[in-house]
Amino acid sequence: MWNPHGEDPRPFMLHRKMWEWLFIAQALAERDMLRPGRVGLGFGVGREPLVALFASMSCDVVATDQPRARAMSTGWTDSEIEWADGLAGLNQDGLCPDDLFARHVRFREVDMNALPRNLRNFDFTWSSCALEHLGSLQAGADFVMAQMRCLRPGGVAVHTTEYNVSSNEQTLETGGTVLFRRRDVDDLERRLRDAGHSIDIDYTEGTTPEDLHVDVPPYSDVHLRTTLSQHVTTSLALVIEKGGAAPSRPGWLRLRARS
């Protein structure tokens, strides 16, 4: 798996969030999205390091998160890392020189359930475990469809979300966090293909002890699977290429970290 600093990423991949960030960066790098002149749009960025990482590569980035009033009503302002109140905190790890960060990053408040019409012609979009917090499975899927309009033809969207590995029947369909089942992802795939976009599915699950371990409180250092309302959940990554131009390579989905 790609690592911008040339280090062995495998220790980080034992935690879902680290894997998600590395996966998003790798998927975009493989599709030639992380270079000077590219323009990216991040949704629900919180204080994740991807904004600064992409800016350090001279990509122009619009980082977005939910408006303050909505974040306060839903409790997201209580978190020190999961909500962004402007640019402060988006380069807290020093991944990007301050002058380069200031030159390449802008911030906007954006409701993912009502995307502004003037967010258009981006080379890439991304989010890290945000679309499952939009109120329902339907809202999450509708967001994925709507954000494709933000891309130019041939642009790439990369999103991670919660995936229910314990059932294709019972799940959390509404509420603060929902869990996508395989059938929900299959439905979304059909919608994307019907709209002319490119996506392939790989539902292969890992078989190593780390892949099969289900982490529960008090959490361990192996955190690829956990439980939510008695469902076993892990991270699912979506990589989608917008139709309208000859694709550079097919999009795909992958369920787990690959060493």
Order of alpha helices (4+ residues) and beta strands (2+ residues): alpha-beta-alpha-beta-alpha-alpha-beta-beta-beta-alpha-beta-beta-alpha-alpha-beta-beta-beta-beta
